[in-house]
């Protein structure tokens, strides 16, 4: 169960948009529409942002969106705000009832 | 509001054992699929175990044979018995409820430190 590949860090200015990639294989990201994304602020628990590739819970801002192409999933954050500065993790099913996470991406809002 | 509260973490020597608990509220626990996910600075988040509402159980490769997950619906609780602990089991352990293949609710975590 190898971890999914995410960029270690990304940065962008407030008001701009940014996309974080999450690359796996045909046995995880590419094999299932079961990719989720999580936001984690320092010292806090992860929070679900996106489920099943592109579904957004009702308490999550519509500035967050998800997509997938082949073995790579994407999280896009539009209209960046200072509060978006956090770590972001992708996750995918890697079997009937198993999951694998990405290594995490640190987002800096300049 | 769903609340998950982990307990039982602490300092343990290599080869030792520890039992984590997670108390749930604000949900129909007996219908819920529960998981343990751990986090280390070096390895990030790692899913380690699942117990379904039907008591089916799965483990990640790194803990299979050493950790045992269980649940008590009468107490709205899920447990993780950890045996033969190793240095690389040091992590914050989170209890998480999954729904539609995503972890919708998380506890605050409990820290397990394996060190001599």
Interface residues (C-beta under 8 A of the other chain):
Chain A: X1 X3 X32 X34 X36 X38 X45 X46 X47 X48 X51 X52 X55 X57 X89 X91 X93 X97 X98 X99 X100 X101 X102 X103 X104
Chain B: X43 X44 X45 X46 X47 X50 X52 X56 X58 X60 X61 X94 X100 X101 X102 X103 X104 X106 X107 X108 X109
